[in-house]
Amino acid sequence: MSKPLILIIEDEPGIADTLQYALRTEGFEPAWCASAEAALTLVAQRPPALVILDVGLPDLSGFELFKRLRERVDVPVVFLTARSDEIDRVVGLELGADDYVTKPFSPRELVARVRSVLRRAARPAPPVPTAARAFEIDDGRRQIRFYGRPLELSRYEFGLLRALASRPGHVYTRDMLLALVWDDDSDSLDRTVDAHVKTIRAKLKAVAPTLEPIRTHRGVGYALAEDLPTQLP
């Protein structure tokens, strides 16, 4: 059987060499690209089993490259980043990355993460959470439907509800939501998030008066309920 091809997209040769050695030792076939352009060319020739993607590349943002890769192949991606800011990790996971590792890292830990992601990718896809079915998100029109009813949302209300609905059950802190939704949060406060959540709740209640789609986790933040019915009674 052929070994799984793991594509490393990393501009630092020392890190790339370490990763290649660790992966090769554990039975994988590593391939290294130092730029986004080279990576896109290689993926077109031979789709990998998994991609290890550095966020800081010289010719293109790792986040932008991730989007372009996903347009071409449906492949698991593990972000590799030197940044410690929580928002970088949040953005990567929000885009749909499967995992992330922060530099400096243990090569053995990263290989373990690779194995774990590949195992998850090989499993049948779980059913869509009922909470996700309650919402229809149209990014092109910047519109969200709740049980088929379009919601009249401001720019920030759309961003907040989109973030919550994209990952039912995931608890977002106020700082996470500020960073995800507000372009410049220097003048924004935690209470700004609370005020917008309040208006969103009122609009959701107008459609489904008996439901509580947005749950408050005191001292932490907000999450979308995972137990919403698939349709209204």
N, C-alpha and C positions, 0 to 999 in steps of 0.2 A: 504494500500500500504506500502511496506517496505521502510524504510528510506535509502537514498543514503549512501553507505559505503565510508568514507573518511579515507584513510590510511595516518597516520602521521609517517614519518621516521625521528626521531630526537633523539639525544643521551643525551639531557639535560632534565631530568624529570620535572623540573619546567616549562619549555616552553611547553613541551608535555601536562602537566596537564592543563595549561591555554588554549591551543588549544582545547583539548578535551571538556572542560567545555563550551567554546564559541560555538563549533560546535554542541554539544548536545543540548544546549539551543535554537539553531536556527533550530532544527529539523533534524539534520544529525546523522548518526551513526559513531562515530569516533573509529578508531583502532590505537594502537600505537606500533611501533617497534623501538627499540633503536639501531639496527644494520642492515647492508645490508643483512646479511645472514638470519635474522629473517624475514625481509621484503619479500625476494624472496620466502621463505617458505609459508608465508601467502598469497601472490599473487597467488601462484600455487593452493592453496586450495579454495580461493574465490577472484576473481578479483574485485578490488574496483571501485567506480565511478570516483574517483579522488585521486591523490597522492600529499601530501605536503612533499617535499623532502629537507632535510637540505644538503647543499653542503659539510659541514665538518663532516664526519662520522668517527668513530674510526677504522673501519675495511676495508673501501673502499671509494674511492672518490665518492661524490654524482654524478658527471658527468658520471663516469663509471657505477654506479648503474643505472642511467637513461637509458643508452644504453641497459643494460641487461633487465631492465623492459620492454622496448619497443620491445625487441625481443620476449617477452612472451605475452604481452597484449598491445592493442592500447588504452591507458588510458591517460586522461589529467594529466599534471604534473605542479605543481607550485613550483618553487625553493624557498627555504628559506635560506638566507645567512647572516652571520654577516659581510661579506666583503663589503667594500664600493667601491672597484675598479670597474670601469666601465667594464673592460674586463671580469670579472666574470659573469656579467649580460649578456654581449654580447655573450659569449661562451654558456651560458645556453640557450639563445634564438636561437642561431645558431644551436644547437643540436636539437631543435624542442620543447623546453619547451613552455608551454602555457602562463606562467606569472612568475613573481618573486616578492618576498617581502624581503626587507632588515631589519635585526634586528638593533635596537629595533623596534617593530611594534605594531600597534593597533590590538587586536584580532578582533574587529568589522570590521576593514578595510580588514583583511585577509579573514574573512567570506564573505564579499561583493565580494572580488576577486574570491573566490571559486564559489559563485553563478553565477558570470559573466562568468567564464570559462565553467561551466556546461551548461549554456544557449547557449554559442557558440558551444559547442560540440554537442548539440542536434539538431542544425540547419543542413540542407543539405549542403554538401561541395560545396563551390563556384567553378565556372569553373576555370580551370587552366589558369593563365594569359598568354596572347599570347607571352609575353616576355620569359616566361619559356619554351614555346614550341619551340622557336627559338634555344634553347641550349639543348644539350644532354650531361649530365655529367656522366662519367664513372670513379668512384673513384678507382676501382680496377686496371684499366689500366692507371689511372691518365691522362685521355684524355677528351677533350671537343670538341664536334662537334657543328658547327654553321651552321644552315640550312643544316645539313647533311654532311658538309665538316669538316674533322678533322683538328684541329689547332695545329701547331707546337709551343708548349709553354714550356718555362723554368719552373723550380720548382716554382719560385715566381710568374710568370705570371699565372700559373695554379691556385695557391692559391688565388690570387687576383680576377681572373675572376670567380672562383667558389663561392667565398664569395658574389660577386655582383649578380651573376646569381641566387643564392639560394633565394634571397629576392628582386625581382624587385621593384623598387620605393623606397627602403629603402636607406637613405643617410648614408654612412659610413664616419666618419672622417678619416683623415690620421692616427691618433693615433690608431684608432680601427683596421685599416687594417695592420698597423705595428705589432700590438699585435697578430692579428689573423694569419698572414702569416709568419712573421719572427720569428724564434725560439728565437733569442736574438736580441732585437732591440736597444741594448745599443749603437751600432756603426752605426745604421741606422738613416736616417733623413727623414723629410717629402718629400724632393726632390727625395728620392729613390722611394717612391710610385708614384710620378708624372712621373718619367722616365719610370717605368714599365707600367703604364697606357698608356703612349704614344706609347710604342711598341705594346701593346695589341690592341689599336685602329687601328694601321696600319695593323695588321693581320686580324682584323674584316673587315676593309675597302676593303681588297683584295678579300673578299668573297662577301660583299654587299657594293659597293662603295657609294650608295646614302643614306645609313642609318647611324645614330649616336647612337649606342647602349649604350655607356657609356656617361652619362651626368655629367658635372662639376657643382657643387653648390659652387659658389665662397665664399671663407672664411669659408667653412664647409668641403666639401669633394666630394665624387663621389657616383653616383647611377646608376643602370641599368635602361634604359628606360622601361616603362610599356606598351608603345604603338607600339611595334614592330609587324610587320605583321606575320601571321602564316607561310607564305611561301613567297619566293622571286618571283617577277613578271617574 
